[in-house]
Amino acid sequence: MKIDILTLFPKMFEGILEESIIKRAIEKGLVEINIIDFREFSHLSNHQVDDTPYGGGSGMVLRCEPLVEAIESVKTMDSKVLLMCPQGVPYKEKKAIELSKEKHLIFVCGHYEGYDERIRNFVDEEISIGDYVLTGGEIPAMAIMDSVIRLLPGVIKEDSYLEDSFMNNRLDYPTYTKPATFRGLTVPEVLLSGDHAKIKQWREEQALENTKKRRKDLLEK
Ligand SMILES: C[S@@+](CC[C@H](N)C(=O)[O-])C[C@H]1O[C@@H](n2cnc3c(N)ncnc32)[C@H](O)[C@@H]1O
């Protein structure tokens, strides 16, 4: 998979690309990620990419030309252009699975007061990571990118995400590791039994209980 991220703050991505599972996925050639500073596409002599809103009001609005030209510089027939947008469709694991099957994702990160409304005509999807407003689209792009990359073949073992929360409209089962007793808190006996059939059944029951207790809405779907 190829990922292009259009942002005014490329340095924000340094950490996520240089650590852990994403770093390994890049090294193994399972994903290629390019960070593009769309300021380079500014038409103005001072490289300005934003301006005051027509009609007045506070904040600065990202102009169309640099963003649209940055999109067009990387877009191909295989691309899906995703606009980070608090007004977009709420992001779910189902969308992560869908996006993990794409060949090329382009993330468009807004900032400041947002972007010129006409930019919406040049994207395929508008995605929100939740009903709250962040300062920019960089953190949403990182969250979405991370959730997609972990699903790419070869990045992590398939059986380690197939039972994860939200995969089958339910939450994951509880997990424990050593020591068997910590400050009087013990590990459920069945997990120490070595009986794999019983452990499997216990995990299924616990996943269901967990979901009923914490996210009943998932079971209603
Ligand atoms: C301060 S926000 C603009 C908010 C906009 N004025 C509004 O109220 O809808 C700046 C940028 O951050 C990104 N952003 C903020 N919150 C987001 C969210 N919950 N999901 C996705 N992107 C978000 C978007 O790219 C947005 O253009």
The ligand as a MOL file (V3000), in Angstrom:
LIG
                    3D

  0  0  0     0  0            999 V3000
M  V30 BEGIN CTAB
M  V30 COUNTS 27 29 0 0 0
M  V30 BEGIN ATOM
M  V30 1 C -10.0090 23.3300 14.1850 0
M  V30 2 S -10.4850 22.1350 13.0160 0 CHG=1
M  V30 3 C -11.7380 22.9770 12.0870 0
M  V30 4 C -13.1000 22.7580 12.6460 0
M  V30 5 C -14.1910 23.3670 11.8000 0
M  V30 6 N -14.2060 24.7970 11.9060 0
M  V30 7 C -15.5250 22.8220 12.3070 0
M  V30 8 O -16.0070 23.3040 13.3270 0
M  V30 9 O -16.0380 21.8650 11.7030 0 CHG=-1
M  V30 10 C -9.1210 22.0810 11.9150 0
M  V30 11 C -8.9550 20.7930 11.1460 0
M  V30 12 O -8.6750 19.7290 12.0500 0
M  V30 13 C -9.1530 18.5040 11.5260 0
M  V30 14 N -10.0320 17.8970 12.5410 0
M  V30 15 C -10.3960 18.4590 13.7220 0
M  V30 16 N -11.1860 17.6370 14.4260 0
M  V30 17 C -11.3150 16.5090 13.6990 0
M  V30 18 C -12.0160 15.2930 13.9030 0
M  V30 19 N -12.7350 15.0580 14.9860 0
M  V30 20 N -11.9300 14.3270 12.9420 0
M  V30 21 C -11.2020 14.5340 11.8140 0
M  V30 22 N -10.5260 15.6980 11.5650 0
M  V30 23 C -10.5780 16.6650 12.4920 0
M  V30 24 C -9.8360 18.8110 10.2050 0
M  V30 25 O -8.9250 18.5640 9.1510 0
M  V30 26 C -10.1270 20.2940 10.3590 0
M  V30 27 O -10.2100 20.9620 9.1130 0
M  V30 END ATOM
M  V30 BEGIN BOND
M  V30 1 1 1 2
M  V30 2 1 2 3
M  V30 3 1 2 10
M  V30 4 1 3 4
M  V30 5 1 4 5
M  V30 6 1 5 6
M  V30 7 1 5 7
M  V30 8 2 7 8
M  V30 9 1 7 9
M  V30 10 1 10 11
M  V30 11 1 11 12
M  V30 12 1 11 26
M  V30 13 1 12 13
M  V30 14 1 13 14
M  V30 15 1 13 24
M  V30 16 1 14 15
M  V30 17 1 14 23
M  V30 18 2 15 16
M  V30 19 1 16 17
M  V30 20 1 17 18
M  V30 21 2 17 23
M  V30 22 1 18 19
M  V30 23 2 18 20
M  V30 24 1 20 21
M  V30 25 2 21 22
M  V30 26 1 22 23
M  V30 27 1 24 25
M  V30 28 1 24 26
M  V30 29 1 26 27
M  V30 END BOND
M  V30 END CTAB
M  END
